[in-house]
Each structure stands twice: as C-alpha cells, then as structure tokens.
Amino acid sequence: MVRASDLRLRDVVNVLDGSRLGFIVDFELDLETGTVTALVVPGPGRFLGFLGRETEYVIPWERIRKIGTDVILVDIPGYTDPARR
C-alpha cells in the first residue's frame, strides 16, 4: 500500500522522451468507486516561474506505466517539454 503523501515525493517522468514533468500536486478521484482516476502535475511557469503556472497536466491513470520507489513513469504522447522548444 502507498500513501498519497509518499506519491507526491516522486518525480513524474514521461517514458516517451525522458522529460521530467515534476511532482504530483493533486489527484483526481472517482468518489463512486473510491479510485484514483488521474494525477495532476504543474505545467510550465509563464515567466521564469515567477508568475505562477499557465496550466496543469492531468495524467489519466491508464497512462501510468510504473510506480517506482522514487519515480513514476508515464506515457504521455504529444507532451512538449517547454525547455526543449
């Protein structure tokens, strides 16, 4: 069993290009079934990270490939790392 507080300390990495998406900031839950449906990671900062976040990335549970001891591997096609633009 893993606690949500433990998951928040793990880096989220896209396995398609190796980009680091950041740490989990929130979860989406299905209250009917009591299951996690998605992870939420922060989007890129607008101006050197000082003006807050433009958007958040919602990663559906089906896109999670592996939850390791210090990293969560996800498969997010179409994600563009802003640092690589």
Order of alpha helices (4+ residues) and beta strands (2+ residues): alpha-beta-beta-beta-beta-beta-beta-beta
